[in-house]
Amino acid sequence: MNNFGIILLILILGLMQMSCTQQLPQFNGDNAYKMLVEQCDLGPRPPGSAEIELCRDYIIEKLNEYGAEVKLQKFHAEVQGTEFEGVNITGSFYPFLSRRIILGAHYDTRPWADKDSLPENHLKPVLGANDGASGVAVLLEIGRILAGEMPAEYGIDLVFFDLEDMGSYEDDESWCVGSEYFAQHWVGDKPEKSIVIDMIGDSDLRIPMEYHSYHNSPLLVRQVWDIAWQLGVKEFDSRIDNAIHDDHYSLIKAGFEAIDIIDFDYKWWHTVHDTPDKCSAASLQAVGQVVVNLIYQK
Ligand SMILES: [Zn+2]
């Protein structure tokens, strides 16, 4: 080998090393937190309100900005005696790829703060900084990343579910109406992985393995939690905790490989105090980066 050959070899080895140590895309927790606040600035966003329509427009506008293929799934539902026109929103990235991941979050907020310590607040709406806006904010920040960098193997569908949070505590079936409709009307091959993100904005974040997720999709739980631990994200806890009837359960019942990333231990759940000051960019960052690594890691 002459000198030129040696230099070329060194260059090639250098490039190979660079590609091995190449950083995965970086989730920006501050961006996500800003989008959490922007949703809350619209006001509480219960089904049937003008504010949920503004939130829908907000999500669609962001998805269009990021170049996603946007689809609206409209459906009629009666929840607790009231009729609603629900809308699930899907933003698809790289729709030509057959291997797919669904990332889901609900964008409606509960019309009643019925877990508030003050009974006079029980008929007031929840602002839903954590319970609603946090999951949407993480998904939209991932959308920003997807607009810039293509995952190696997967197309991604960001799905924003309507009518998750209008249920009665006595009736499991009255929750997650939008995701139930979505799962029951799915046509074609199912995605390889589905991950629902809910209530992960709490500044005091701790995410146990949710019971249904662990028992139905143990490999996906293991994969996500392993990524978290590799990243040093200690908020992901190895304890298996409550069975939660969240949007992932609609998917599981319909045969999807689905899990929920949720911190259900939130003092302000379904109170008028579920406001942005209880949430942090760091918590959104922790969860967002784990999901980004799942998408981009080879
Ligand atoms: Zn809720």
Residues whose N, C-alpha, C, O or C-beta is under 5 A from the ligand:
A	BS01	ZN	D131 D165
